Amino acid sequence: MILTTILSLSGIITQRPPAEMIWASQFFIAIGVGAKYVGLTWDEFKRYVFAGVVNGLQLALLSLIFIEVIVVFGVAPGLDAFLAFLPGGQSEMVVLAIIAGGDLTYVVLHHILRIVMIVSFAPVLLRWLGR
């Protein structure tokens, strides 16, 4: 990825990979992820899905609170706050920001900041909660 970034920024690579190559890589990544669930029992599956749904609802509620606060205080327009605070991947939110006409810089910087904060503070918080 670093080499690709360097080659892309230097202008040597100017085109995206073919869509078929991207699909193939996503397919093989999915196979690798799915292979980890071999031998999963039905009860484990239900528990994991339930935990995922509960976690998703909690994240949606927390995001809604942050979006509302941002909009009420006029920090950013509703669309930008919505795209920046939705729980999702940075690449997906960037594509949505491009399509919807949102502020790309605001959305990207927010998602990068969120990743940095999670990587930096999660170990400290987990250690503190473990006491």
Backbone atoms as SQL, in Angstrom:
CREATE TABLE atoms (id INTEGER PRIMARY KEY, chain TEXT, resi INTEGER, resn TEXT, atom TEXT, x REAL, y REAL, z REAL);
INSERT INTO atoms VALUES
  (1, 'A', 1, 'MET', 'N', 0.825, -1.188, 0.000),
  (2, 'A', 1, 'MET', 'CA', 0.000, 0.000, 0.000),
  (3, 'A', 1, 'MET', 'C', 0.870, 1.253, 0.000),
  (4, 'A', 2, 'ILE', 'N', 1.969, 1.207, 0.755),
  (5, 'A', 2, 'ILE', 'CA', 2.868, 2.368, 0.785),
  (6, 'A', 2, 'ILE', 'C', 3.489, 2.579, -0.595),
  (7, 'A', 3, 'LEU', 'N', 3.923, 1.493, -1.222),
  (8, 'A', 3, 'LEU', 'CA', 4.509, 1.596, -2.561),
  (9, 'A', 3, 'LEU', 'C', 3.482, 2.136, -3.554),
  (10, 'A', 4, 'THR', 'N', 2.252, 1.655, -3.481),
  (11, 'A', 4, 'THR', 'CA', 1.203, 2.142, -4.375),
  (12, 'A', 4, 'THR', 'C', 0.936, 3.621, -4.146),
  (13, 'A', 5, 'THR', 'N', 0.936, 4.043, -2.892),
  (14, 'A', 5, 'THR', 'CA', 0.743, 5.464, -2.576),
  (15, 'A', 5, 'THR', 'C', 1.858, 6.311, -3.183),
  (16, 'A', 6, 'ILE', 'N', 3.086, 5.872, -3.018),
  (17, 'A', 6, 'ILE', 'CA', 4.227, 6.609, -3.566),
  (18, 'A', 6, 'ILE', 'C', 4.143, 6.687, -5.089),
  (19, 'A', 7, 'LEU', 'N', 3.844, 5.555, -5.720),
  (20, 'A', 7, 'LEU', 'CA', 3.745, 5.538, -7.183),
  (21, 'A', 7, 'LEU', 'C', 2.575, 6.383, -7.680),
  (22, 'A', 8, 'SER', 'N', 1.485, 6.375, -6.936),
  (23, 'A', 8, 'SER', 'CA', 0.319, 7.170, -7.339),
  (24, 'A', 8, 'SER', 'C', 0.581, 8.662, -7.167),
  (25, 'A', 9, 'LEU', 'N', 1.172, 9.044, -6.036),
  (26, 'A', 9, 'LEU', 'CA', 1.453, 10.460, -5.799),
  (27, 'A', 9, 'LEU', 'C', 2.525, 11.003, -6.736),
  (28, 'A', 10, 'SER', 'N', 3.439, 10.149, -7.158),
  (29, 'A', 10, 'SER', 'CA', 4.490, 10.606, -8.066),
  (30, 'A', 10, 'SER', 'C', 4.012, 10.663, -9.519),
  (31, 'A', 11, 'GLY', 'N', 2.797, 10.153, -9.779),
  (32, 'A', 11, 'GLY', 'CA', 2.250, 10.227, -11.131),
  (33, 'A', 11, 'GLY', 'C', 2.584, 9.041, -12.002),
  (34, 'A', 12, 'ILE', 'N', 3.296, 8.061, -11.468),
  (35, 'A', 12, 'ILE', 'CA', 3.639, 6.876, -12.264),
  (36, 'A', 12, 'ILE', 'C', 2.386, 6.033, -12.512),
  (37, 'A', 13, 'ILE', 'N', 1.585, 5.879, -11.462),
  (38, 'A', 13, 'ILE', 'CA', 0.298, 5.176, -11.598),
  (39, 'A', 13, 'ILE', 'C', -0.781, 6.243, -11.702),
  (40, 'A', 14, 'THR', 'N', -1.526, 6.204, -12.796),
  (41, 'A', 14, 'THR', 'CA', -2.572, 7.223, -12.976),
  (42, 'A', 14, 'THR', 'C', -3.955, 6.623, -13.144),
  (43, 'A', 15, 'GLN', 'N', -4.056, 5.304, -13.131),
  (44, 'A', 15, 'GLN', 'CA', -5.350, 4.667, -13.338),
  (45, 'A', 15, 'GLN', 'C', -5.683, 3.760, -12.159),
  (46, 'A', 16, 'ARG', 'N', -6.975, 3.583, -11.959),
  (47, 'A', 16, 'ARG', 'CA', -7.437, 2.649, -10.932),
  (48, 'A', 16, 'ARG', 'C', -7.290, 1.223, -11.447),
  (49, 'A', 17, 'PRO', 'N', -7.200, 0.263, -10.523),
  (50, 'A', 17, 'PRO', 'CA', -7.185, -1.135, -10.982),
  (51, 'A', 17, 'PRO', 'C', -8.520, -1.494, -11.627),
  (52, 'A', 18, 'PRO', 'N', -8.534, -2.476, -12.489),
  (53, 'A', 18, 'PRO', 'CA', -9.795, -2.888, -13.112),
  (54, 'A', 18, 'PRO', 'C', -10.805, -3.344, -12.040),
  (55, 'A', 19, 'ALA', 'N', -12.068, -3.099, -12.319),
  (56, 'A', 19, 'ALA', 'CA', -13.125, -3.466, -11.364),
  (57, 'A', 19, 'ALA', 'C', -13.085, -4.956, -11.044),
  (58, 'A', 20, 'GLU', 'N', -12.777, -5.782, -12.024),
  (59, 'A', 20, 'GLU', 'CA', -12.720, -7.226, -11.805),
  (60, 'A', 20, 'GLU', 'C', -11.663, -7.598, -10.774),
  (61, 'A', 21, 'MET', 'N', -10.529, -6.884, -10.781),
  (62, 'A', 21, 'MET', 'CA', -9.467, -7.157, -9.810),
  (63, 'A', 21, 'MET', 'C', -9.929, -6.773, -8.399),
  (64, 'A', 22, 'ILE', 'N', -10.630, -5.665, -8.286),
  (65, 'A', 22, 'ILE', 'CA', -11.154, -5.245, -6.987),
  (66, 'A', 22, 'ILE', 'C', -12.185, -6.255, -6.494),
  (67, 'A', 23, 'TRP', 'N', -13.064, -6.716, -7.374),
  (68, 'A', 23, 'TRP', 'CA', -14.073, -7.717, -6.992),
  (69, 'A', 23, 'TRP', 'C', -13.405, -9.009, -6.541),
  (70, 'A', 24, 'ALA', 'N', -12.379, -9.432, -7.278),
  (71, 'A', 24, 'ALA', 'CA', -11.688, -10.677, -6.927),
  (72, 'A', 24, 'ALA', 'C', -11.023, -10.549, -5.554),
  (73, 'A', 25, 'SER', 'N', -10.389, -9.415, -5.294),
  (74, 'A', 25, 'SER', 'CA', -9.734, -9.253, -3.990),
  (75, 'A', 25, 'SER', 'C', -10.765, -9.228, -2.872),
  (76, 'A', 26, 'GLN', 'N', -11.902, -8.581, -3.090),
  (77, 'A', 26, 'GLN', 'CA', -12.957, -8.578, -2.074),
  (78, 'A', 26, 'GLN', 'C', -13.502, -9.995, -1.857),
  (79, 'A', 27, 'PHE', 'N', -13.623, -10.757, -2.929),
  (80, 'A', 27, 'PHE', 'CA', -14.115, -12.126, -2.828),
  (81, 'A', 27, 'PHE', 'C', -13.181, -12.978, -1.973),
  (82, 'A', 28, 'PHE', 'N', -11.872, -12.883, -2.221),
  (83, 'A', 28, 'PHE', 'CA', -10.924, -13.705, -1.478),
  (84, 'A', 28, 'PHE', 'C', -10.777, -13.240, -0.027),
  (85, 'A', 29, 'ILE', 'N', -10.905, -11.951, 0.212),
  (86, 'A', 29, 'ILE', 'CA', -10.916, -11.460, 1.592),
  (87, 'A', 29, 'ILE', 'C', -12.138, -12.013, 2.323),
  (88, 'A', 30, 'ALA', 'N', -13.286, -12.026, 1.649),
  (89, 'A', 30, 'ALA', 'CA', -14.508, -12.565, 2.259),
  (90, 'A', 30, 'ALA', 'C', -14.369, -14.052, 2.554),
  (91, 'A', 31, 'ILE', 'N', -13.723, -14.788, 1.670),
  (92, 'A', 31, 'ILE', 'CA', -13.498, -16.210, 1.919),
  (93, 'A', 31, 'ILE', 'C', -12.625, -16.391, 3.162),
  (94, 'A', 32, 'GLY', 'N', -11.581, -15.563, 3.293),
  (95, 'A', 32, 'GLY', 'CA', -10.709, -15.645, 4.473),
  (96, 'A', 32, 'GLY', 'C', -11.452, -15.337, 5.756),
  (97, 'A', 33, 'VAL', 'N', -12.318, -14.342, 5.721),
  (98, 'A', 33, 'VAL', 'CA', -13.106, -13.997, 6.905),
  (99, 'A', 33, 'VAL', 'C', -14.111, -15.105, 7.200),
  (100, 'A', 34, 'GLY', 'N', -14.798, -15.582, 6.178),
  (101, 'A', 34, 'GLY', 'CA', -15.801, -16.625, 6.371),
  (102, 'A', 34, 'GLY', 'C', -15.213, -17.930, 6.868),
  (103, 'A', 35, 'ALA', 'N', -13.987, -18.245, 6.475),
  (104, 'A', 35, 'ALA', 'CA', -13.352, -19.490, 6.904),
  (105, 'A', 35, 'ALA', 'C', -13.131, -19.524, 8.414),
  (106, 'A', 36, 'LYS', 'N', -13.037, -18.377, 9.042),
  (107, 'A', 36, 'LYS', 'CA', -12.847, -18.334, 10.499),
  (108, 'A', 36, 'LYS', 'C', -14.095, -18.794, 11.248),
  (109, 'A', 37, 'TYR', 'N', -15.238, -18.847, 10.571),
  (110, 'A', 37, 'TYR', 'CA', -16.491, -19.233, 11.216),
  (111, 'A', 37, 'TYR', 'C', -16.863, -20.689, 10.975),
  (112, 'A', 38, 'VAL', 'N', -15.956, -21.483, 10.433),
  (113, 'A', 38, 'VAL', 'CA', -16.212, -22.902, 10.240),
  (114, 'A', 38, 'VAL', 'C', -16.363, -23.552, 11.606),
  (115, 'A', 39, 'GLY', 'N', -17.392, -24.363, 11.761),
  (116, 'A', 39, 'GLY', 'CA', -17.624, -25.044, 13.030),
  (117, 'A', 39, 'GLY', 'C', -18.446, -24.238, 14.015),
  (118, 'A', 40, 'LEU', 'N', -18.947, -23.113, 13.600),
  (119, 'A', 40, 'LEU', 'CA', -19.762, -22.262, 14.465),
  (120, 'A', 40, 'LEU', 'C', -21.112, -22.943, 14.701),
  (121, 'A', 41, 'THR', 'N', -21.514, -23.032, 15.958),
  (122, 'A', 41, 'THR', 'CA', -22.807, -23.644, 16.258),
  (123, 'A', 41, 'THR', 'C', -23.924, -22.623, 16.047),
  (124, 'A', 42, 'TRP', 'N', -25.156, -23.117, 15.948),
  (125, 'A', 42, 'TRP', 'CA', -26.308, -22.250, 15.746),
  (126, 'A', 42, 'TRP', 'C', -26.475, -21.296, 16.930),
  (127, 'A', 43, 'ASP', 'N', -26.245, -21.776, 18.147),
  (128, 'A', 43, 'ASP', 'CA', -26.366, -20.910, 19.325),
  (129, 'A', 43, 'ASP', 'C', -25.313, -19.801, 19.317),
  (130, 'A', 44, 'GLU', 'N', -24.096, -20.148, 18.927),
  (131, 'A', 44, 'GLU', 'CA', -23.050, -19.125, 18.831),
  (132, 'A', 44, 'GLU', 'C', -23.411, -18.094, 17.753),
  (133, 'A', 45, 'PHE', 'N', -23.915, -18.591, 16.632),
  (134, 'A', 45, 'PHE', 'CA', -24.313, -17.698, 15.541),
  (135, 'A', 45, 'PHE', 'C', -25.383, -16.719, 16.011),
  (136, 'A', 46, 'LYS', 'N', -26.405, -17.213, 16.692),
  (137, 'A', 46, 'LYS', 'CA', -27.474, -16.342, 17.188),
  (138, 'A', 46, 'LYS', 'C', -26.919, -15.316, 18.179),
  (139, 'A', 47, 'ARG', 'N', -26.024, -15.754, 19.055),
  (140, 'A', 47, 'ARG', 'CA', -25.448, -14.838, 20.041),
  (141, 'A', 47, 'ARG', 'C', -24.632, -13.741, 19.358),
  (142, 'A', 48, 'TYR', 'N', -23.835, -14.108, 18.357),
  (143, 'A', 48, 'TYR', 'CA', -23.008, -13.123, 17.650),
  (144, 'A', 48, 'TYR', 'C', -23.868, -12.145, 16.861),
  (145, 'A', 49, 'VAL', 'N', -24.900, -12.655, 16.205),
  (146, 'A', 49, 'VAL', 'CA', -25.777, -11.778, 15.434),
  (147, 'A', 49, 'VAL', 'C', -26.528, -10.829, 16.371),
  (148, 'A', 50, 'PHE', 'N', -27.021, -11.353, 17.487),
  (149, 'A', 50, 'PHE', 'CA', -27.719, -10.507, 18.460),
  (150, 'A', 50, 'PHE', 'C', -26.782, -9.418, 18.992),
  (151, 'A', 51, 'ALA', 'N', -25.551, -9.801, 19.341),
  (152, 'A', 51, 'ALA', 'CA', -24.583, -8.813, 19.836),
  (153, 'A', 51, 'ALA', 'C', -24.285, -7.769, 18.766),
  (154, 'A', 52, 'GLY', 'N', -24.207, -8.187, 17.504),
  (155, 'A', 52, 'GLY', 'CA', -23.961, -7.250, 16.420),
  (156, 'A', 52, 'GLY', 'C', -25.110, -6.271, 16.227),
  (157, 'A', 53, 'VAL', 'N', -26.338, -6.772, 16.320),
  (158, 'A', 53, 'VAL', 'CA', -27.512, -5.905, 16.172),
  (159, 'A', 53, 'VAL', 'C', -27.579, -4.904, 17.324),
  (160, 'A', 54, 'VAL', 'N', -27.352, -5.381, 18.547),
  (161, 'A', 54, 'VAL', 'CA', -27.378, -4.480, 19.710),
  (162, 'A', 54, 'VAL', 'C', -26.283, -3.425, 19.582),
  (163, 'A', 55, 'ASN', 'N', -25.085, -3.841, 19.196),
  (164, 'A', 55, 'ASN', 'CA', -23.978, -2.902, 19.030),
  (165, 'A', 55, 'ASN', 'C', -24.304, -1.880, 17.941),
  (166, 'A', 56, 'GLY', 'N', -24.890, -2.341, 16.832),
  (167, 'A', 56, 'GLY', 'CA', -25.261, -1.428, 15.754),
  (168, 'A', 56, 'GLY', 'C', -26.288, -0.400, 16.202),
  (169, 'A', 57, 'LEU', 'N', -27.276, -0.837, 16.974),
  (170, 'A', 57, 'LEU', 'CA', -28.288, 0.090, 17.478),
  (171, 'A', 57, 'LEU', 'C', -27.691, 1.099, 18.452),
  (172, 'A', 58, 'GLN', 'N', -26.774, 0.637, 19.304),
  (173, 'A', 58, 'GLN', 'CA', -26.107, 1.555, 20.233),
  (174, 'A', 58, 'GLN', 'C', -25.289, 2.598, 19.474),
  (175, 'A', 59, 'LEU', 'N', -24.555, 2.151, 18.465),
  (176, 'A', 59, 'LEU', 'CA', -23.758, 3.084, 17.666),
  (177, 'A', 59, 'LEU', 'C', -24.651, 4.067, 16.908),
  (178, 'A', 60, 'ALA', 'N', -25.774, 3.588, 16.399),
  (179, 'A', 60, 'ALA', 'CA', -26.694, 4.475, 15.681),
  (180, 'A', 60, 'ALA', 'C', -27.265, 5.532, 16.616),
  (181, 'A', 61, 'LEU', 'N', -27.642, 5.146, 17.827),
  (182, 'A', 61, 'LEU', 'CA', -28.175, 6.097, 18.798),
  (183, 'A', 61, 'LEU', 'C', -27.115, 7.125, 19.200),
  (184, 'A', 62, 'LEU', 'N', -25.902, 6.656, 19.471),
  (185, 'A', 62, 'LEU', 'CA', -24.814, 7.568, 19.828),
  (186, 'A', 62, 'LEU', 'C', -24.505, 8.521, 18.675),
  (187, 'A', 63, 'SER', 'N', -24.497, 8.007, 17.461),
  (188, 'A', 63, 'SER', 'CA', -24.252, 8.845, 16.291),
  (189, 'A', 63, 'SER', 'C', -25.350, 9.885, 16.132),
  (190, 'A', 64, 'LEU', 'N', -26.590, 9.476, 16.329),
  (191, 'A', 64, 'LEU', 'CA', -27.712, 10.403, 16.218),
  (192, 'A', 64, 'LEU', 'C', -27.584, 11.550, 17.222),
  (193, 'A', 65, 'ILE', 'N', -27.162, 11.227, 18.439),
  (194, 'A', 65, 'ILE', 'CA', -26.973, 12.268, 19.459),
  (195, 'A', 65, 'ILE', 'C', -25.893, 13.252, 19.012),
  (196, 'A', 66, 'PHE', 'N', -24.758, 12.746, 18.553),
  (197, 'A', 66, 'PHE', 'CA', -23.673, 13.621, 18.112),
  (198, 'A', 66, 'PHE', 'C', -24.084, 14.457, 16.898),
  (199, 'A', 67, 'ILE', 'N', -24.774, 13.833, 15.948),
  (200, 'A', 67, 'ILE', 'CA', -25.222, 14.565, 14.754),
  (201, 'A', 67, 'ILE', 'C', -26.150, 15.704, 15.156),
  (202, 'A', 68, 'GLU', 'N', -27.085, 15.428, 16.051),
  (203, 'A', 68, 'GLU', 'CA', -28.032, 16.448, 16.492),
  (204, 'A', 68, 'GLU', 'C', -27.317, 17.601, 17.194),
  (205, 'A', 69, 'VAL', 'N', -26.351, 17.291, 18.052),
  (206, 'A', 69, 'VAL', 'CA', -25.602, 18.339, 18.759),
  (207, 'A', 69, 'VAL', 'C', -24.826, 19.201, 17.762),
  (208, 'A', 70, 'ILE', 'N', -24.171, 18.563, 16.800),
  (209, 'A', 70, 'ILE', 'CA', -23.396, 19.295, 15.787),
  (210, 'A', 70, 'ILE', 'C', -24.295, 20.226, 14.986),
  (211, 'A', 71, 'VAL', 'N', -25.459, 19.748, 14.580),
  (212, 'A', 71, 'VAL', 'CA', -26.373, 20.560, 13.770),
  (213, 'A', 71, 'VAL', 'C', -26.978, 21.686, 14.601),
  (214, 'A', 72, 'VAL', 'N', -27.402, 21.390, 15.836),
  (215, 'A', 72, 'VAL', 'CA', -28.031, 22.408, 16.687),
  (216, 'A', 72, 'VAL', 'C', -27.061, 23.550, 16.975),
  (217, 'A', 73, 'PHE', 'N', -25.798, 23.227, 17.232),
  (218, 'A', 73, 'PHE', 'CA', -24.812, 24.266, 17.537),
  (219, 'A', 73, 'PHE', 'C', -24.200, 24.894, 16.286),
  (220, 'A', 74, 'GLY', 'N', -24.606, 24.433, 15.114),
  (221, 'A', 74, 'GLY', 'CA', -24.153, 25.049, 13.866),
  (222, 'A', 74, 'GLY', 'C', -22.707, 24.784, 13.520),
  (223, 'A', 75, 'VAL', 'N', -22.140, 23.706, 14.023),
  (224, 'A', 75, 'VAL', 'CA', -20.739, 23.390, 13.736),
  (225, 'A', 75, 'VAL', 'C', -20.564, 22.974, 12.276),
  (226, 'A', 76, 'ALA', 'N', -21.522, 22.230, 11.765),
  (227, 'A', 76, 'ALA', 'CA', -21.451, 21.768, 10.379),
  (228, 'A', 76, 'ALA', 'C', -22.869, 21.571, 9.855),
  (229, 'A', 77, 'PRO', 'N', -23.033, 21.603, 8.546),
  (230, 'A', 77, 'PRO', 'CA', -24.351, 21.306, 7.971),
  (231, 'A', 77, 'PRO', 'C', -24.767, 19.863, 8.284),
  (232, 'A', 78, 'GLY', 'N', -26.051, 19.615, 8.228),
  (233, 'A', 78, 'GLY', 'CA', -26.584, 18.303, 8.571),
  (234, 'A', 78, 'GLY', 'C', -26.000, 17.161, 7.758),
  (235, 'A', 79, 'LEU', 'N', -25.852, 17.349, 6.449),
  (236, 'A', 79, 'LEU', 'CA', -25.319, 16.294, 5.595),
  (237, 'A', 79, 'LEU', 'C', -23.895, 15.929, 5.996),
  (238, 'A', 80, 'ASP', 'N', -23.068, 16.942, 6.230),
  (239, 'A', 80, 'ASP', 'CA', -21.677, 16.680, 6.604),
  (240, 'A', 80, 'ASP', 'C', -21.591, 15.991, 7.964),
  (241, 'A', 81, 'ALA', 'N', -22.382, 16.460, 8.919),
  (242, 'A', 81, 'ALA', 'CA', -22.391, 15.829, 10.249),
  (243, 'A', 81, 'ALA', 'C', -22.871, 14.393, 10.141),
  (244, 'A', 82, 'PHE', 'N', -23.891, 14.166, 9.327),
  (245, 'A', 82, 'PHE', 'CA', -24.435, 12.821, 9.143),
  (246, 'A', 82, 'PHE', 'C', -23.369, 11.878, 8.594),
  (247, 'A', 83, 'LEU', 'N', -22.666, 12.297, 7.547),
  (248, 'A', 83, 'LEU', 'CA', -21.644, 11.450, 6.933),
  (249, 'A', 83, 'LEU', 'C', -20.422, 11.276, 7.831),
  (250, 'A', 84, 'ALA', 'N', -20.106, 12.290, 8.617),
  (251, 'A', 84, 'ALA', 'CA', -18.921, 12.208, 9.472),
  (252, 'A', 84, 'ALA', 'C', -19.149, 11.345, 10.700),
  (253, 'A', 85, 'PHE', 'N', -20.365, 11.333, 11.232),
  (254, 'A', 85, 'PHE', 'CA', -20.617, 10.627, 12.483),
  (255, 'A', 85, 'PHE', 'C', -21.289, 9.275, 12.315),
  (256, 'A', 86, 'LEU', 'N', -21.629, 8.890, 11.101),
  (257, 'A', 86, 'LEU', 'CA', -22.210, 7.563, 10.915),
  (258, 'A', 86, 'LEU', 'C', -21.163, 6.498, 11.202),
  (259, 'A', 87, 'PRO', 'N', -21.568, 5.429, 11.894),
  (260, 'A', 87, 'PRO', 'CA', -20.607, 4.342, 12.097),
  (261, 'A', 87, 'PRO', 'C', -20.431, 3.570, 10.800),
  (262, 'A', 88, 'GLY', 'N', -19.296, 3.688, 10.218),
  (263, 'A', 88, 'GLY', 'CA', -19.038, 3.002, 8.956),
  (264, 'A', 88, 'GLY', 'C', -17.596, 3.224, 8.546),
  (265, 'A', 89, 'GLY', 'N', -17.205, 2.601, 7.491),
  (266, 'A', 89, 'GLY', 'CA', -15.844, 2.730, 7.021),
  (267, 'A', 89, 'GLY', 'C', -15.591, 4.062, 6.343),
  (268, 'A', 90, 'GLN', 'N', -14.354, 4.496, 6.415),
  (269, 'A', 90, 'GLN', 'CA', -13.978, 5.776, 5.828),
  (270, 'A', 90, 'GLN', 'C', -14.212, 5.766, 4.320),
  (271, 'A', 91, 'SER', 'N', -13.845, 4.698, 3.661),
  (272, 'A', 91, 'SER', 'CA', -13.991, 4.675, 2.197),
  (273, 'A', 91, 'SER', 'C', -15.452, 4.755, 1.774),
  (274, 'A', 92, 'GLU', 'N', -16.334, 4.080, 2.518),
  (275, 'A', 92, 'GLU', 'CA', -17.755, 4.134, 2.178),
  (276, 'A', 92, 'GLU', 'C', -18.313, 5.538, 2.380),
  (277, 'A', 93, 'MET', 'N', -17.931, 6.187, 3.470),
  (278, 'A', 93, 'MET', 'CA', -18.431, 7.530, 3.745),
  (279, 'A', 93, 'MET', 'C', -17.879, 8.545, 2.744),
  (280, 'A', 94, 'VAL', 'N', -16.656, 8.333, 2.274),
  (281, 'A', 94, 'VAL', 'CA', -16.070, 9.220, 1.274),
  (282, 'A', 94, 'VAL', 'C', -16.849, 9.106, -0.031),
  (283, 'A', 95, 'VAL', 'N', -17.165, 7.887, -0.427),
  (284, 'A', 95, 'VAL', 'CA', -17.946, 7.694, -1.657),
  (285, 'A', 95, 'VAL', 'C', -19.312, 8.364, -1.514),
  (286, 'A', 96, 'LEU', 'N', -19.955, 8.176, -0.362),
  (287, 'A', 96, 'LEU', 'CA', -21.250, 8.823, -0.143),
  (288, 'A', 96, 'LEU', 'C', -21.132, 10.344, -0.138),
  (289, 'A', 97, 'ALA', 'N', -20.046, 10.868, 0.440),
  (290, 'A', 97, 'ALA', 'CA', -19.847, 12.319, 0.455),
  (291, 'A', 97, 'ALA', 'C', -19.671, 12.856, -0.962),
  (292, 'A', 98, 'ILE', 'N', -18.952, 12.124, -1.793),
  (293, 'A', 98, 'ILE', 'CA', -18.765, 12.550, -3.180),
  (294, 'A', 98, 'ILE', 'C', -20.105, 12.544, -3.912),
  (295, 'A', 99, 'ILE', 'N', -20.858, 11.478, -3.739),
  (296, 'A', 99, 'ILE', 'CA', -22.145, 11.355, -4.435),
  (297, 'A', 99, 'ILE', 'C', -23.138, 12.403, -3.944),
  (298, 'A', 100, 'ALA', 'N', -23.194, 12.617, -2.609),
  (299, 'A', 100, 'ALA', 'CA', -24.198, 13.519, -2.036),
  (300, 'A', 100, 'ALA', 'C', -23.768, 14.981, -2.069),
  (301, 'A', 101, 'GLY', 'N', -22.529, 15.248, -2.400),
  (302, 'A', 101, 'GLY', 'CA', -22.060, 16.632, -2.459),
  (303, 'A', 101, 'GLY', 'C', -21.687, 17.194, -1.098),
  (304, 'A', 102, 'GLY', 'N', -21.274, 16.323, -0.184),
  (305, 'A', 102, 'GLY', 'CA', -20.858, 16.782, 1.145),
  (306, 'A', 102, 'GLY', 'C', -19.440, 17.318, 1.132),
  (307, 'A', 103, 'ASP', 'N', -19.047, 17.886, 2.257),
  (308, 'A', 103, 'ASP', 'CA', -17.693, 18.412, 2.411),
  (309, 'A', 103, 'ASP', 'C', -16.741, 17.249, 2.647),
  (310, 'A', 104, 'LEU', 'N', -16.016, 16.889, 1.605),
  (311, 'A', 104, 'LEU', 'CA', -15.147, 15.718, 1.638),
  (312, 'A', 104, 'LEU', 'C', -14.057, 15.842, 2.697),
  (313, 'A', 105, 'THR', 'N', -13.478, 17.002, 2.826),
  (314, 'A', 105, 'THR', 'CA', -12.411, 17.211, 3.807),
  (315, 'A', 105, 'THR', 'C', -12.920, 16.999, 5.222),
  (316, 'A', 106, 'TYR', 'N', -14.069, 17.540, 5.542),
  (317, 'A', 106, 'TYR', 'CA', -14.658, 17.393, 6.875),
  (318, 'A', 106, 'TYR', 'C', -14.913, 15.924, 7.189),
  (319, 'A', 107, 'VAL', 'N', -15.487, 15.204, 6.241),
  (320, 'A', 107, 'VAL', 'CA', -15.822, 13.795, 6.457),
  (321, 'A', 107, 'VAL', 'C', -14.556, 12.958, 6.625),
  (322, 'A', 108, 'VAL', 'N', -13.585, 13.137, 5.737),
  (323, 'A', 108, 'VAL', 'CA', -12.356, 12.343, 5.795),
  (324, 'A', 108, 'VAL', 'C', -11.581, 12.630, 7.078),
  (325, 'A', 109, 'LEU', 'N', -11.408, 13.913, 7.405),
  (326, 'A', 109, 'LEU', 'CA', -10.654, 14.246, 8.611),
  (327, 'A', 109, 'LEU', 'C', -11.337, 13.718, 9.868),
  (328, 'A', 110, 'HIS', 'N', -12.662, 13.758, 9.886),
  (329, 'A', 110, 'HIS', 'CA', -13.356, 13.237, 11.057),
  (330, 'A', 110, 'HIS', 'C', -13.121, 11.739, 11.209),
  (331, 'A', 111, 'HIS', 'N', -13.215, 10.994, 10.117),
  (332, 'A', 111, 'HIS', 'CA', -13.023, 9.548, 10.210),
  (333, 'A', 111, 'HIS', 'C', -11.586, 9.197, 10.573),
  (334, 'A', 112, 'ILE', 'N', -10.619, 9.944, 10.052),
  (335, 'A', 112, 'ILE', 'CA', -9.220, 9.707, 10.423),
  (336, 'A', 112, 'ILE', 'C', -9.017, 10.012, 11.903),
  (337, 'A', 113, 'LEU', 'N', -9.574, 11.117, 12.373),
  (338, 'A', 113, 'LEU', 'CA', -9.472, 11.468, 13.794),
  (339, 'A', 113, 'LEU', 'C', -10.109, 10.397, 14.665),
  (340, 'A', 114, 'ARG', 'N', -11.251, 9.867, 14.240),
  (341, 'A', 114, 'ARG', 'CA', -11.919, 8.815, 15.011),
  (342, 'A', 114, 'ARG', 'C', -11.038, 7.572, 15.113),
  (343, 'A', 115, 'ILE', 'N', -10.401, 7.176, 14.011),
  (344, 'A', 115, 'ILE', 'CA', -9.522, 6.008, 14.031),
  (345, 'A', 115, 'ILE', 'C', -8.336, 6.248, 14.960),
  (346, 'A', 116, 'VAL', 'N', -7.727, 7.429, 14.868),
  (347, 'A', 116, 'VAL', 'CA', -6.583, 7.755, 15.732),
  (348, 'A', 116, 'VAL', 'C', -6.993, 7.739, 17.202),
  (349, 'A', 117, 'MET', 'N', -8.158, 8.299, 17.516),
  (350, 'A', 117, 'MET', 'CA', -8.618, 8.326, 18.906),
  (351, 'A', 117, 'MET', 'C', -8.895, 6.916, 19.431),
  (352, 'A', 118, 'ILE', 'N', -9.503, 6.075, 18.615),
  (353, 'A', 118, 'ILE', 'CA', -9.793, 4.711, 19.054),
  (354, 'A', 118, 'ILE', 'C', -8.511, 3.933, 19.281),
  (355, 'A', 119, 'VAL', 'N', -7.574, 4.032, 18.348),
  (356, 'A', 119, 'VAL', 'CA', -6.314, 3.318, 18.493),
  (357, 'A', 119, 'VAL', 'C', -5.527, 3.837, 19.699),
  (358, 'A', 120, 'SER', 'N', -5.609, 5.132, 19.963),
  (359, 'A', 120, 'SER', 'CA', -4.850, 5.728, 21.062),
  (360, 'A', 120, 'SER', 'C', -5.482, 5.485, 22.423),
  (361, 'A', 121, 'PHE', 'N', -6.807, 5.627, 22.509),
  (362, 'A', 121, 'PHE', 'CA', -7.450, 5.618, 23.821),
  (363, 'A', 121, 'PHE', 'C', -8.098, 4.296, 24.210),
  (364, 'A', 122, 'ALA', 'N', -8.372, 3.411, 23.275),
  (365, 'A', 122, 'ALA', 'CA', -9.018, 2.143, 23.614),
  (366, 'A', 122, 'ALA', 'C', -8.187, 1.307, 24.587),
  (367, 'A', 123, 'PRO', 'N', -6.874, 1.162, 24.383),
  (368, 'A', 123, 'PRO', 'CA', -6.101, 0.371, 25.341),
  (369, 'A', 123, 'PRO', 'C', -6.110, 0.978, 26.754),
  (370, 'A', 124, 'VAL', 'N', -6.042, 2.298, 26.823),
  (371, 'A', 124, 'VAL', 'CA', -6.062, 2.969, 28.127),
  (372, 'A', 124, 'VAL', 'C', -7.408, 2.759, 28.806),
  (373, 'A', 125, 'LEU', 'N', -8.482, 2.917, 28.051),
  (374, 'A', 125, 'LEU', 'CA', -9.824, 2.740, 28.601),
  (375, 'A', 125, 'LEU', 'C', -10.047, 1.296, 29.042),
  (376, 'A', 126, 'LEU', 'N', -9.616, 0.342, 28.243),
  (377, 'A', 126, 'LEU', 'CA', -9.776, -1.066, 28.613),
  (378, 'A', 126, 'LEU', 'C', -8.978, -1.408, 29.863),
  (379, 'A', 127, 'ARG', 'N', -7.785, -0.864, 29.986),
  (380, 'A', 127, 'ARG', 'CA', -6.981, -1.093, 31.184),
  (381, 'A', 127, 'ARG', 'C', -7.658, -0.478, 32.404),
  (382, 'A', 128, 'TRP', 'N', -8.223, 0.714, 32.214),
  (383, 'A', 128, 'TRP', 'CA', -8.906, 1.392, 33.323),
  (384, 'A', 128, 'TRP', 'C', -10.173, 0.657, 33.738),
  (385, 'A', 129, 'LEU', 'N', -10.937, 0.154, 32.779),
  (386, 'A', 129, 'LEU', 'CA', -12.167, -0.575, 33.071),
  (387, 'A', 129, 'LEU', 'C', -11.879, -1.956, 33.663),
  (388, 'A', 130, 'GLY', 'N', -10.715, -2.498, 33.373),
  (389, 'A', 130, 'GLY', 'CA', -10.354, -3.825, 33.872),
  (390, 'A', 130, 'GLY', 'C', -10.060, -3.867, 35.356),
  (391, 'A', 131, 'ARG', 'N', -9.921, -2.712, 35.985),
  (392, 'A', 131, 'ARG', 'CA', -9.577, -2.675, 37.423),
  (393, 'A', 131, 'ARG', 'C', -10.728, -2.987, 38.288);
